[in-house]
Amino acid sequence: MCMANGAYLAEIASPEENNFVAHLVKQNHPTETELWIGGTDTLSEGHWMWTHSETLIDYQNWVVDEPNNKWGQNCLAIQTDGLWDDYWCNKVAHGVCEKRKSEHTDPGIGK
């Protein structure tokens, strides 16, 4: 879904960014309880990484007693209140996509 638009699942790095994403989720998907963001601990249980940048997740905003890896939950979802929960990776849900601003400001016309 994200890749088709040149994007990837969101990687949240701060409380401000988390609040921004939570607001978007609540505004655009008010009836859904969780949407995917780009974290996983599939490679090493309990060591959460961002899937796109392949970096460890520094900022975290987990629901109390999460992540709990209940029956193999290895993917990261954000709730409408901005809290995070680990979920089964095969759960069907919308995702929050992120696309970095291009560093190329010259459109390259005529080159």
N, CA, C and O atoms as a GROMACS GRO file, in nm:
protein
  444
    1MET      N    1   0.082  -0.118   0.000
    1MET     CA    2   0.000   0.000   0.000
    1MET      C    3   0.087   0.125   0.000
    1MET      O    4   0.070   0.210  -0.087
    2CYS      N    5   0.179   0.138   0.094
    2CYS     CA    6   0.266   0.256   0.098
    2CYS      C    7   0.365   0.255  -0.017
    2CYS      O    8   0.387   0.357  -0.083
    3MET      N    9   0.425   0.139  -0.042
    3MET     CA   10   0.528   0.130  -0.145
    3MET      C   11   0.474   0.169  -0.282
    3MET      O   12   0.548   0.226  -0.362
    4ALA      N   13   0.349   0.140  -0.310
    4ALA     CA   14   0.290   0.175  -0.439
    4ALA      C   15   0.288   0.326  -0.462
    4ALA      O   16   0.277   0.372  -0.575
    5ASN      N   17   0.300   0.402  -0.352
    5ASN     CA   18   0.300   0.548  -0.361
    5ASN      C   19   0.437   0.607  -0.328
    5ASN      O   20   0.447   0.725  -0.296
    6GLY      N   21   0.542   0.525  -0.335
    6GLY     CA   22   0.677   0.572  -0.306
    6GLY      C   23   0.697   0.607  -0.160
    6GLY      O   24   0.780   0.692  -0.128
    7ALA      N   25   0.624   0.541  -0.072
    7ALA     CA   26   0.630   0.571   0.072
    7ALA      C   27   0.657   0.442   0.149
    7ALA      O   28   0.680   0.336   0.090
    8TYR      N   29   0.654   0.451   0.280
    8TYR     CA   30   0.675   0.336   0.368
    8TYR      C   31   0.594   0.360   0.495
    8TYR      O   32   0.549   0.471   0.521
    9LEU      N   33   0.575   0.254   0.574
    9LEU     CA   34   0.503   0.269   0.700
    9LEU      C   35   0.576   0.367   0.790
    9LEU      O   36   0.699   0.363   0.800
   10ALA      N   37   0.500   0.454   0.855
   10ALA     CA   38   0.557   0.564   0.934
   10ALA      C   39   0.652   0.516   1.043
   10ALA      O   40   0.633   0.412   1.105
   11GLU      N   41   0.756   0.597   1.063
   11GLU     CA   42   0.854   0.578   1.169
   11GLU      C   43   0.846   0.701   1.259
   11GLU      O   44   0.882   0.811   1.217
   12ILE      N   45   0.802   0.683   1.380
   12ILE     CA   46   0.774   0.795   1.471
   12ILE      C   47   0.892   0.815   1.565
   12ILE      O   48   0.935   0.723   1.634
   13ALA      N   49   0.944   0.938   1.566
   13ALA     CA   50   1.068   0.965   1.639
   13ALA      C   51   1.052   1.058   1.760
   13ALA      O   52   1.150   1.082   1.831
   14SER      N   53   0.933   1.110   1.786
   14SER     CA   54   0.918   1.205   1.896
   14SER      C   55   0.773   1.209   1.944
   14SER      O   56   0.682   1.165   1.873
   15PRO      N   57   0.751   1.263   2.063
   15PRO     CA   58   0.613   1.279   2.110
   15PRO      C   59   0.531   1.369   2.019
   15PRO      O   60   0.413   1.344   1.997
   16GLU      N   61   0.593   1.474   1.966
   16GLU     CA   62   0.522   1.565   1.876
   16GLU      C   63   0.478   1.494   1.748
   16GLU      O   64   0.365   1.512   1.702
   17GLU      N   65   0.567   1.414   1.692
   17GLU     CA   66   0.533   1.339   1.572
   17GLU      C   67   0.424   1.236   1.603
   17GLU      O   68   0.334   1.215   1.522
   18ASN      N   69   0.433   1.172   1.719
   18ASN     CA   70   0.332   1.075   1.759
   18ASN      C   71   0.196   1.141   1.772
   18ASN      O   72   0.096   1.086   1.725
   19ASN      N   73   0.191   1.259   1.834
   19ASN     CA   74   0.064   1.332   1.847
   19ASN      C   75   0.008   1.371   1.711
   19ASN      O   76  -0.113   1.364   1.690
   20PHE      N   77   0.095   1.412   1.619
   20PHE     CA   78   0.054   1.447   1.484
   20PHE      C   79  -0.010   1.326   1.414
   20PHE      O   80  -0.118   1.336   1.356
   21VAL      N   81   0.058   1.212   1.421
   21VAL     CA   82   0.008   1.090   1.357
   21VAL      C   83  -0.122   1.046   1.423
   21VAL      O   84  -0.217   1.008   1.353
   22ALA      N   85  -0.129   1.049   1.555
   22ALA     CA   86  -0.252   1.009   1.625
   22ALA      C   87  -0.369   1.097   1.584
   22ALA      O   88  -0.480   1.048   1.566
   23HIS      N   89  -0.344   1.227   1.568
   23HIS     CA   90  -0.449   1.318   1.523
   23HIS      C   91  -0.496   1.280   1.383
   23HIS      O   92  -0.616   1.279   1.356
   24LEU      N   93  -0.403   1.251   1.292
   24LEU     CA   94  -0.439   1.209   1.156
   24LEU      C   95  -0.521   1.081   1.158
   24LEU      O   96  -0.619   1.067   1.085
   25VAL      N   97  -0.479   0.986   1.241
   25VAL     CA   98  -0.549   0.858   1.251
   25VAL      C   99  -0.692   0.882   1.299
   25VAL      O  100  -0.787   0.831   1.239
   26LYS      N  101  -0.707   0.958   1.405
   26LYS     CA  102  -0.840   0.984   1.462
   26LYS      C  103  -0.929   1.059   1.362
   26LYS      O  104  -1.048   1.032   1.352
   27GLN      N  105  -0.869   1.152   1.288
   27GLN     CA  106  -0.944   1.233   1.193
   27GLN      C  107  -0.986   1.153   1.069
   27GLN      O  108  -1.097   1.170   1.019
   28ASN      N  109  -0.897   1.067   1.021
   28ASN     CA  110  -0.923   0.997   0.894
   28ASN      C  111  -0.976   0.855   0.909
   28ASN      O  112  -1.032   0.800   0.814
   29HIS      N  113  -0.960   0.795   1.027
   29HIS     CA  114  -1.005   0.658   1.050
   29HIS      C  115  -1.068   0.647   1.189
   29HIS      O  116  -1.023   0.567   1.271
   30PRO      N  117  -1.172   0.725   1.217
   30PRO     CA  118  -1.227   0.732   1.353
   30PRO      C  119  -1.287   0.601   1.404
   30PRO      O  120  -1.296   0.582   1.525
   31THR      N  121  -1.327   0.511   1.316
   31THR     CA  122  -1.390   0.387   1.362
   31THR      C  123  -1.290   0.273   1.378
   31THR      O  124  -1.324   0.168   1.432
   32GLU      N  125  -1.167   0.292   1.333
   32GLU     CA  126  -1.066   0.186   1.347
   32GLU      C  127  -0.995   0.203   1.480
   32GLU      O  128  -0.975   0.314   1.528
   33THR      N  129  -0.955   0.091   1.540
   33THR     CA  130  -0.888   0.100   1.668
   33THR      C  131  -0.736   0.108   1.654
   33THR      O  132  -0.671   0.173   1.736
   34GLU      N  133  -0.680   0.045   1.553
   34GLU     CA  134  -0.535   0.047   1.532
   34GLU      C  135  -0.503   0.055   1.383
   34GLU      O  136  -0.575   0.001   1.299
   35LEU      N  137  -0.394   0.124   1.352
   35LEU     CA  138  -0.340   0.128   1.216
   35LEU      C  139  -0.191   0.095   1.225
   35LEU      O  140  -0.125   0.127   1.323
   36TRP      N  141  -0.141   0.031   1.121
   36TRP     CA  142   0.000  -0.007   1.119
   36TRP      C  143   0.092   0.114   1.112
   36TRP      O  144   0.065   0.211   1.042
   37ILE      N  145   0.202   0.106   1.188
   37ILE     CA  146   0.317   0.192   1.165
   37ILE      C  147   0.435   0.097   1.147
   37ILE      O  148   0.419  -0.024   1.165
   38GLY      N  149   0.550   0.146   1.112
   38GLY     CA  150   0.656   0.061   1.059
   38GLY      C  151   0.751  -0.007   1.155
   38GLY      O  152   0.870  -0.015   1.125
   39GLY      N  153   0.705  -0.055   1.269
   39GLY     CA  154   0.795  -0.121   1.363
   39GLY      C  155   0.773  -0.271   1.370
   39GLY      O  156   0.663  -0.320   1.346
   40THR      N  157   0.880  -0.343   1.402
   40THR     CA  158   0.872  -0.488   1.419
   40THR      C  159   0.982  -0.537   1.512
   40THR      O  160   1.087  -0.474   1.525
   41ASP      N  161   0.957  -0.650   1.576
   41ASP     CA  162   1.064  -0.720   1.651
   41ASP      C  163   1.077  -0.863   1.600
   41ASP      O  164   1.114  -0.953   1.675
   42THR      N  165   1.046  -0.882   1.474
   42THR     CA  166   1.051  -1.015   1.412
   42THR      C  167   1.192  -1.075   1.415
   42THR      O  168   1.207  -1.195   1.438
   43LEU      N  169   1.294  -0.993   1.391
   43LEU     CA  170   1.431  -1.045   1.386
   43LEU      C  171   1.484  -1.086   1.522
   43LEU      O  172   1.560  -1.182   1.533
   44SER      N  173   1.446  -1.012   1.626
   44SER     CA  174   1.494  -1.041   1.761
   44SER      C  175   1.386  -0.998   1.860
   44SER      O  176   1.363  -0.879   1.880
   45GLU      N  177   1.322  -1.094   1.922
   45GLU     CA  178   1.210  -1.067   2.012
   45GLU      C  179   1.247  -0.964   2.119
   45GLU      O  180   1.347  -0.979   2.190
   46GLY      N  181   1.164  -0.859   2.128
   46GLY     CA  182   1.185  -0.755   2.226
   46GLY      C  183   1.275  -0.642   2.181
   46GLY      O  184   1.286  -0.540   2.250
   47HIS      N  185   1.339  -0.657   2.066
   47HIS     CA  186   1.425  -0.552   2.010
   47HIS      C  187   1.352  -0.490   1.891
   47HIS      O  188   1.362  -0.539   1.779
   48TRP      N  189   1.279  -0.382   1.917
   48TRP     CA  190   1.194  -0.321   1.817
   48TRP      C  191   1.273  -0.233   1.723
   48TRP      O  192   1.352  -0.148   1.766
   49MET      N  193   1.252  -0.254   1.593
   49MET     CA  194   1.322  -0.180   1.489
   49MET      C  195   1.221  -0.121   1.390
   49MET      O  196   1.111  -0.172   1.374
   50TRP      N  197   1.262  -0.013   1.325
   50TRP     CA  198   1.184   0.041   1.214
   50TRP      C  199   1.218  -0.039   1.090
   50TRP      O  200   1.335  -0.065   1.062
   51THR      N  201   1.116  -0.078   1.015
   51THR     CA  202   1.137  -0.164   0.899
   51THR      C  203   1.202  -0.093   0.781
   51THR      O  204   1.277  -0.155   0.706
   52HIS      N  205   1.176   0.035   0.764
   52HIS     CA  206   1.233   0.106   0.649
   52HIS      C  207   1.378   0.146   0.674
   52HIS      O  208   1.466   0.114   0.594
   53SER      N  209   1.405   0.213   0.784
   53SER     CA  210   1.541   0.260   0.812
   53SER      C  211   1.628   0.153   0.877
   53SER      O  212   1.750   0.168   0.884
   54GLU      N  213   1.566   0.046   0.923
   54GLU     CA  214   1.636  -0.064   0.990
   54GLU      C  215   1.715  -0.014   1.111
   54GLU      O  216   1.826  -0.061   1.137
   55THR      N  217   1.656   0.081   1.186
   55THR     CA  218   1.719   0.133   1.307
   55THR      C  219   1.634   0.095   1.428
   55THR      O  220   1.513   0.075   1.416
   56LEU      N  221   1.699   0.086   1.544
   56LEU     CA  222   1.626   0.057   1.667
   56LEU      C  223   1.531   0.171   1.698
   56LEU      O  224   1.562   0.288   1.672
   57ILE      N  225   1.417   0.139   1.754
   57ILE     CA  226   1.318   0.239   1.789
   57ILE      C  227   1.360   0.304   1.921
   57ILE      O  228   1.366   0.236   2.024
   58ASP      N  229   1.388   0.434   1.918
   58ASP     CA  230   1.427   0.506   2.039
   58ASP      C  231   1.303   0.556   2.113
   58ASP      O  232   1.278   0.516   2.226
   59TYR      N  233   1.227   0.644   2.049
   59TYR     CA  234   1.103   0.694   2.110
   59TYR      C  235   0.999   0.583   2.107
   59TYR      O  236   0.980   0.519   2.003
   60GLN      N  237   0.931   0.559   2.219
   60GLN     CA  238   0.827   0.457   2.227
   60GLN      C  239   0.709   0.510   2.307
   60GLN      O  240   0.727   0.590   2.399
   61ASN      N  241   0.588   0.467   2.272
   61ASN     CA  242   0.468   0.513   2.341
   61ASN      C  243   0.370   0.396   2.358
   61ASN      O  244   0.257   0.401   2.308
   62TRP      N  245   0.414   0.294   2.427
   62TRP     CA  246   0.336   0.171   2.441
   62TRP      C  247   0.218   0.186   2.537
   62TRP      O  248   0.223   0.262   2.633
   63VAL      N  249   0.113   0.111   2.509
   63VAL     CA  250   0.004   0.089   2.604
   63VAL      C  251   0.066   0.021   2.726
   63VAL      O  252   0.164  -0.053   2.712
   64VAL      N  253   0.011   0.044   2.844
   64VAL     CA  254   0.060  -0.023   2.966
   64VAL      C  255   0.062  -0.175   2.943
   64VAL      O  256  -0.032  -0.232   2.888
   65ASP      N  257   0.170  -0.238   2.985
   65ASP     CA  258   0.191  -0.384   2.974
   65ASP      C  259   0.212  -0.430   2.830
   65ASP      O  260   0.197  -0.549   2.801
   66GLU      N  261   0.244  -0.340   2.741
   66GLU     CA  262   0.280  -0.375   2.604
   66GLU      C  263   0.424  -0.329   2.578
   66GLU      O  264   0.471  -0.238   2.646
   67PRO      N  265   0.492  -0.387   2.486
   67PRO     CA  266   0.451  -0.502   2.405
   67PRO      C  267   0.454  -0.631   2.487
   67PRO      O  268   0.539  -0.648   2.574
   68ASN      N  269   0.361  -0.719   2.457
   68ASN     CA  270   0.354  -0.843   2.534
   68ASN      C  271   0.379  -0.968   2.451
   68ASN      O  272   0.384  -1.078   2.506
   69ASN      N  273   0.394  -0.952   2.320
   69ASN     CA  274   0.419  -1.066   2.231
   69ASN      C  275   0.317  -1.177   2.248
   69ASN      O  276   0.351  -1.295   2.234
   70LYS      N  277   0.194  -1.142   2.277
   70LYS     CA  278   0.088  -1.241   2.297
   70LYS      C  279   0.075  -1.329   2.173
   70LYS      O  280   0.033  -1.282   2.067
   71TRP      N  281   0.110  -1.453   2.186
   71TRP     CA  282   0.101  -1.552   2.077
   71TRP      C  283   0.172  -1.505   1.950
   71TRP      O  284   0.122  -1.525   1.840
   72GLY      N  285   0.288  -1.443   1.965
   72GLY     CA  286   0.370  -1.409   1.850
   72GLY      C  287   0.337  -1.277   1.782
   72GLY      O  288   0.345  -1.267   1.660
   73GLN      N  289   0.300  -1.178   1.859
   73GLN     CA  290   0.273  -1.045   1.801
   73GLN      C  291   0.405  -0.974   1.778
   73GLN      O  292   0.479  -0.945   1.872
   74ASN      N  293   0.435  -0.945   1.651
   74ASN     CA  294   0.565  -0.889   1.616
   74ASN      C  295   0.560  -0.762   1.532
   74ASN      O  296   0.664  -0.715   1.486
   75CYS      N  297   0.442  -0.706   1.512
   75CYS     CA  298   0.431  -0.584   1.432
   75CYS      C  299   0.365  -0.475   1.514
   75CYS      O  300   0.293  -0.502   1.610
   76LEU      N  301   0.391  -0.350   1.476
   76LEU     CA  302   0.355  -0.235   1.558
   76LEU      C  303   0.237  -0.158   1.499
   76LEU      O  304   0.234  -0.126   1.381
   77ALA      N  305   0.139  -0.130   1.585
   77ALA     CA  306   0.021  -0.052   1.546
   77ALA      C  307   0.006   0.066   1.640
   77ALA      O  308   0.041   0.059   1.758
   78ILE      N  309  -0.048   0.176   1.587
   78ILE     CA  310  -0.081   0.292   1.668
   78ILE      C  311  -0.232   0.299   1.682
   78ILE      O  312  -0.306   0.276   1.586
   79GLN      N  313  -0.277   0.331   1.802
   79GLN     CA  314  -0.419   0.345   1.829
   79GLN      C  315  -0.462   0.490   1.809
   79GLN      O  316  -0.377   0.578   1.796
   80THR      N  317  -0.592   0.514   1.807
   80THR     CA  318  -0.641   0.651   1.786
   80THR      C  319  -0.603   0.744   1.901
   80THR      O  320  -0.606   0.866   1.884
   81ASP      N  321  -0.568   0.689   2.017
   81ASP     CA  322  -0.525   0.773   2.129
   81ASP      C  323  -0.374   0.798   2.127
   81ASP      O  324  -0.320   0.864   2.215
   82GLY      N  325  -0.305   0.743   2.025
   82GLY     CA  326  -0.161   0.763   2.012
   82GLY      C  327  -0.075   0.660   2.081
   82GLY      O  328   0.047   0.662   2.068
   83LEU      N  329  -0.137   0.567   2.155
   83LEU     CA  330  -0.061   0.462   2.221
   83LEU      C  331  -0.031   0.349   2.123
   83LEU      O  332  -0.105   0.328   2.027
   84TRP      N  333   0.076   0.277   2.148
   84TRP     CA  334   0.122   0.170   2.060
   84TRP      C  335   0.089   0.034   2.117
   84TRP      O  336   0.081   0.016   2.239
   85ASP      N  337   0.070  -0.063   2.027
   85ASP     CA  338   0.041  -0.200   2.066
   85ASP      C  339   0.109  -0.293   1.966
   85ASP      O  340   0.116  -0.263   1.847
   86ASP      N  341   0.158  -0.405   2.016
   86ASP     CA  342   0.210  -0.505   1.923
   86ASP      C  343   0.094  -0.592   1.875
   86ASP      O  344   0.003  -0.623   1.951
   87TYR      N  345   0.100  -0.629   1.748
   87TYR     CA  346  -0.009  -0.705   1.686
   87TYR      C  347   0.048  -0.813   1.597
   87TYR      O  348   0.165  -0.811   1.560
   88TRP      N  349  -0.040  -0.908   1.562
   88TRP     CA  350  -0.001  -1.012   1.467
   88TRP      C  351   0.018  -0.947   1.332
   88TRP      O  352  -0.066  -0.868   1.288
   89CYS      N  353   0.125  -0.978   1.266
   89CYS     CA  354   0.160  -0.913   1.139
   89CYS      C  355   0.062  -0.942   1.027
   89CYS      O  356   0.059  -0.869   0.928
   90ASN      N  357  -0.017  -1.047   1.040
   90ASN     CA  358  -0.112  -1.080   0.933
   90ASN      C  359  -0.249  -1.015   0.954
   90ASN      O  360  -0.342  -1.042   0.878
   91LYS      N  361  -0.263  -0.930   1.056
   91LYS     CA  362  -0.390  -0.860   1.080
   91LYS      C  363  -0.416  -0.763   0.964
   91LYS      O  364  -0.327  -0.688   0.923
   92VAL      N  365  -0.537  -0.765   0.913
   92VAL     CA  366  -0.575  -0.674   0.805
   92VAL      C  367  -0.613  -0.540   0.867
   92VAL      O  368  -0.708  -0.531   0.945
   93ALA      N  369  -0.538  -0.436   0.831
   93ALA     CA  370  -0.564  -0.302   0.884
   93ALA      C  371  -0.504  -0.199   0.790
   93ALA      O  372  -0.415  -0.231   0.710
   94HIS      N  373  -0.552  -0.076   0.799
   94HIS     CA  374  -0.489   0.033   0.725
   94HIS      C  375  -0.354   0.063   0.789
   94HIS      O  376  -0.325   0.020   0.900
   95GLY      N  377  -0.272   0.137   0.717
   95GLY     CA  378  -0.143   0.178   0.770
   95GLY      C  379  -0.125   0.328   0.756
   95GLY      O  380  -0.194   0.393   0.678
   96VAL      N  381  -0.031   0.380   0.832
   96VAL     CA  382   0.006   0.521   0.823
   96VAL      C  383   0.134   0.526   0.741
   96VAL      O  384   0.238   0.475   0.783
   97CYS      N  385   0.126   0.588   0.624
   97CYS     CA  386   0.242   0.596   0.534
   97CYS      C  387   0.319   0.724   0.555
   97CYS      O  388   0.264   0.827   0.593
   98GLU      N  389   0.447   0.716   0.529
   98GLU     CA  390   0.537   0.830   0.541
   98GLU      C  391   0.618   0.839   0.412
   98GLU      O  392   0.660   0.739   0.355
   99LYS      N  393   0.637   0.961   0.367
   99LYS     CA  394   0.716   0.983   0.246
   99LYS      C  395   0.804   1.104   0.272
   99LYS      O  396   0.754   1.214   0.296
  100ARG      N  397   0.934   1.084   0.267
  100ARG     CA  398   1.027   1.193   0.291
  100ARG      C  399   1.023   1.292   0.176
  100ARG      O  400   1.006   1.255   0.060
  101LYS      N  401   1.038   1.418   0.212
  101LYS     CA  402   1.045   1.523   0.111
  101LYS      C  403   1.169   1.500   0.026
  101LYS      O  404   1.277   1.473   0.079
  102SER      N  405   1.153   1.510  -0.103
  102SER     CA  406   1.265   1.488  -0.195
  102SER      C  407   1.371   1.594  -0.175
  102SER      O  408   1.340   1.711  -0.154
  103GLU      N  409   1.497   1.553  -0.182
  103GLU     CA  410   1.608   1.647  -0.173
  103GLU      C  411   1.632   1.715  -0.307
  103GLU      O  412   1.706   1.813  -0.315
  104HIS      N  413   1.570   1.664  -0.412
  104HIS     CA  414   1.590   1.718  -0.546
  104HIS      C  415   1.484   1.826  -0.574
  104HIS      O  416   1.366   1.795  -0.594
  105THR      N  417   1.527   1.951  -0.575
  105THR     CA  418   1.433   2.058  -0.602
  105THR      C  419   1.430   2.094  -0.750
  105THR      O  420   1.333   2.155  -0.798
  106ASP      N  421   1.534   2.058  -0.822
  106ASP     CA  422   1.541   2.082  -0.966
  106ASP      C  423   1.465   1.970  -1.038
  106ASP      O  424   1.502   1.853  -1.024
  107PRO      N  425   1.362   2.002  -1.114
  107PRO     CA  426   1.285   1.896  -1.179
  107PRO      C  427   1.363   1.824  -1.290
  107PRO      O  428   1.319   1.720  -1.337
  108GLY      N  429   1.475   1.877  -1.330
  108GLY     CA  430   1.557   1.809  -1.429
  108GLY      C  431   1.502   1.818  -1.570
  108GLY      O  432   1.538   1.735  -1.654
  109ILE      N  433   1.419   1.914  -1.599
  109ILE     CA  434   1.360   1.925  -1.731
  109ILE      C  435   1.469   1.961  -1.832
  109ILE      O  436   1.549   2.051  -1.808
  110GLY      N  437   1.470   1.893  -1.943
  110GLY     CA  438   1.564   1.921  -2.052
  110GLY      C  439   1.702   1.863  -2.030
  110GLY      O  440   1.793   1.895  -2.106
  111LYS      N  441   1.720   1.781  -1.932
  111LYS     CA  442   1.852   1.722  -1.907
  111LYS      C  443   1.859   1.584  -1.967
  111LYS      O  444   1.963   1.518  -1.957
   0.00000   0.00000   0.00000
